[in-house]
Amino acid sequence: MAGATYTVNCSILFTDLPVPDRPGAARAAGFEAVEFWWPFAEATPPEPDVKAFVRAIEQAGVQLSGLNFFAGHMAGGDRGILSDPALTTEFRDNVQVAIGIADSLGTRALNALYGNRIEGIAPAEQDQVAAENLAYAAQAAERIGATVLIEPVSGAPRYPLETAADAVRVIDRVHAESGATNLRLLADVYHLFVNNDDVAAALLSNYERIGHVQVADAPGRGEPGTGEVPLGDYLAILLGRDYSGYIGLEYRPSRPDTFDWLPRDERGRGGVNVESLRTPTGTRNQ
């Protein structure tokens, strides 16, 4: 892949459409890659549902650039299950399903949301379970040449990873305890910004550890250009250091033409131009 490329998060965009129709809608909008949170209600969905999801990606002619492991009931506030001692079997069963999907579609990034703190269970116990489950996921992902992503998250008061440094500590621990070398930081600049991390410093000091990038503006988690996040400056840091991975558009649309900030010729492979992220919404001619 020459240069960084945008990918559309179809779990937060195109939500007016059924899941199987979203990859095609992204392709029609000019994008060549999509990503999803776990697109099923359960950790181990029926095989026909899995096959239908894979078929929807293939028929749309897009690359599935990333997929989350099962993260519980996201709408209800869950943010992962891998640190819950009671759910280790469920998580590991899900890993096998997710790896199967990724292997079928050439997906090489799997996001492992850490999980909220659980009342009544010592944080140290949760962290040990998390380290062991992440080592399991990393070993499974390694079989297909994939990376497991660790993400700081905002807006979830009981989620313990808020900064890039928090995520890197987890990555280092899993490496030290299991030898896993395929865990990477998911740098969602929206979450880092909202959590008051020093985003520029975090990107500069961790760029070699970054496996994926996601963007949204703040406040509001809307389109680039609707808020205060200097997205162009942040991406310039990474592109200036030869970041050539995917940049996930993981924002909540606020208007019918949610991609009007991004010229169509920049939506495909290697088309990232930081100037589009610096231009106020609605001022570009397309």
Salt bridges, closest charged atoms under 4 A:
GLU32 OE1 - ARG269 NE 3.52
GLU35 OE1 - HIS212 NE2 2.74
GLU47 OE2 - LYS51 NZ 3.36
ASP127 OD1 - ARG117 NH1 2.88
GLU151 OE2 - HIS191 NE2 3.78
ASP166 OD1 - ARG169 NH2 2.37
ASP172 OD1 - ARG209 NH1 2.92
GLU177 OE2 - ARG173 NE 2.86
ASP188 OD2 - HIS191 NE2 3.62
GLU223 OE1 - ARG255 NH1 3.36
ASP233 OD1 - ARG278 NH2 2.94
GLU250 OE1 - ARG221 NH2 3.04
ASP260 OD1 - ARG255 NH2 2.68
GLU266 OE2 - ARG284 NH2 3.95
GLU275 OE2 - ARG278 NH1 2.70
